Amino acid sequence: DFQNDQTNNPLGLRNNTTSQTVAVDLGLMEQLDFVLKQSNIGPTVYTAKYQILGASRREAKKDNKSLSVTLGYGMGLTDTSSDTDSDLFGNEDFDAEVEQTLLEASVIYGYRPHDDTLLYTSFQVTKHDINISLESSSNANLNNQDFTLNTWAYGVSAGAIRYFSTFFMNLEASAQTTDWTNNDPMTYAFINLAVGWKWN
């Protein structure tokens, strides 16, 4: 919120939210994938995934070990207002232009206890910037104010993927620490469930 007409108040961070994400994973080469990921709380992220060690996903069998690295980038620009985003503006009357940028990198280690099952663990680093431009006809102190919120986020995850003939299921547990501008560091825990379809 903008208590006392300030833009440097702590964020009202919450851990009771649920995000929905849709992703498309395209195999460009034997060891190189391109992933497009869209969520309801952030910009579209374009990611390259390169497998350094191990057999490819198509050829991997029981006892295969793999190591991959990823690098992703996303940017999005949205217009919002106090009429549609009360979490950001509280009871204030504002319009805003919000620009988000994401830079993500990760290292993923995988092991197959069975031909059709992959266990994996990963470490992720994310740089998230949010640039906000305010307009208000009712608050002259904040009208035409620009400010930036950012964080470095560090995460770890472990999960399992079960492959079937035409689809797969992915269950993952993860934790992430953030240090958003004007806030103390916070750690969050997540449980993610995904279902995907395969096209050969």
Secondary structure, DSSP 8 states (H G I E B T S, - for coil): --GGG-S-S-----S-----EEEEEEE-SSSEEEEEEEETTS--EEEEEEEEES--TTT--TT-EEEEEEEEEEEEEEEEETTT-HHHHTT---EEEEEEEEEEEEEEEEEEEETTEEEEEEEEEEEEEEEEEEE-SS-TTTTT-EEEEEEEEEEEEEEEEEE-SSEEEEEEEEEEEE--TTS--EEEEEEEEEEEE---
